[in-house]
Amino acid sequence: MIYYFLTLIVILFTSIGHLLLKIGATRASTTGARIYTNPVSIAGYMIFAFVAFISIYAMKGLEMKVFFAMNSLTYICIPILAYLILKESFTKNKIIGIIIISIGVIIFNL
């Protein structure tokens, strides 16, 4: 059960890491290296390093197919967090995609 919980942490933090990279990229005053050295971007990288270690431990107790099927839930979390935090649009196509991914994860885990 702990491995499923760790996988949920991976999903959440992966989504947060992607949001931080997006915020870092849009806040950078110029292009080039400043996008990558922005403190917000660096925080995103650090979260991805954390996620890598947690992922390794979670995969230890789960089959790869289960881990990666669950990990596809990041494709649901990212648009929801982007809508809530970044005020990005939530289109009909995104909703349809989220429904299809959710159904796929449910069917896969039956």
C-alpha positions in Angstrom: 0.0 0.0 0.0 2.9 2.4 0.7 4.1 2.0 -2.9 0.8 3.2 -4.2 0.9 6.2 -1.8 4.5 7.0 -3.0 3.3 6.8 -6.6 0.6 9.4 -5.8 3.3 11.6 -4.3 5.3 11.2 -7.5 2.3 12.2 -9.5 1.6 15.3 -7.4 5.2 16.5 -7.3 5.8 15.8 -11.0 2.8 18.0 -11.7 4.1 20.7 -9.4 7.6 20.5 -10.9 6.2 21.0 -14.4 4.2 24.1 -13.2 7.4 25.5 -11.6 9.2 25.1 -14.9 6.4 26.9 -16.8 6.4 29.7 -14.2 10.2 30.0 -14.4 10.1 30.1 -18.2 7.4 32.8 -18.3 8.9 35.0 -15.6 12.4 35.0 -17.1 13.1 38.5 -18.4 15.1 37.2 -21.4 15.6 34.0 -23.3 18.6 31.7 -23.1 20.4 30.7 -20.0 18.2 32.8 -17.7 15.3 30.6 -18.3 17.3 27.7 -16.9 18.9 29.5 -14.0 15.8 31.2 -12.8 15.2 30.3 -9.1 11.7 29.0 -9.8 13.1 26.8 -12.6 15.8 25.5 -10.2 13.1 24.7 -7.7 11.4 22.7 -10.4 14.6 20.8 -11.1 15.0 20.0 -7.4 11.5 18.6 -7.3 12.3 16.4 -10.3 15.4 15.1 -8.5 13.2 14.3 -5.4 10.7 12.6 -7.7 13.4 10.4 -9.3 14.4 9.0 -5.9 10.8 8.5 -4.8 10.0 6.8 -8.1 12.8 4.3 -7.7 11.5 3.3 -4.3 7.9 3.2 -5.5 8.9 1.0 -8.5 10.5 -1.4 -6.1 7.2 -2.5 -4.8 5.0 -2.2 -7.9 5.0 -3.7 -11.3 6.3 -1.3 -13.9 3.1 -1.4 -15.9 1.1 -0.4 -12.8 3.5 2.4 -11.8 3.5 3.9 -15.3 -0.2 3.5 -15.7 -0.7 5.4 -12.5 2.0 7.9 -13.5 -0.1 8.8 -16.5 -2.4 10.6 -14.1 0.0 13.5 -14.3 -1.7 14.2 -17.6 -4.8 14.9 -15.5 -3.1 16.8 -12.6 -1.1 19.2 -14.8 -4.1 20.7 -16.7 -6.1 21.0 -13.5 -3.3 22.7 -11.6 -2.5 24.9 -14.6 -6.2 26.0 -14.6 -6.3 26.6 -10.9 -2.8 28.2 -10.5 -1.9 29.7 -13.8 -5.4 30.5 -14.9 -4.9 28.6 -18.2 -8.0 27.7 -20.2 -9.8 24.5 -19.7 -11.2 23.5 -23.1 -13.6 20.8 -24.1 -10.7 18.8 -25.7 -8.8 18.8 -22.4 -11.9 17.5 -20.5 -12.4 14.8 -23.1 -8.7 13.9 -22.8 -8.9 13.7 -19.1 -11.9 11.4 -19.3 -10.2 9.1 -21.8 -7.0 8.9 -19.6 -9.1 8.2 -16.5 -11.0 5.5 -18.2 -7.8 4.0 -19.5 -6.2 3.9 -16.1 -9.3 2.4 -14.5 -9.6 -0.3 -17.2 -5.8 -1.1 -17.1 -6.0 -1.6 -13.3 -9.0 -3.9 -13.3 
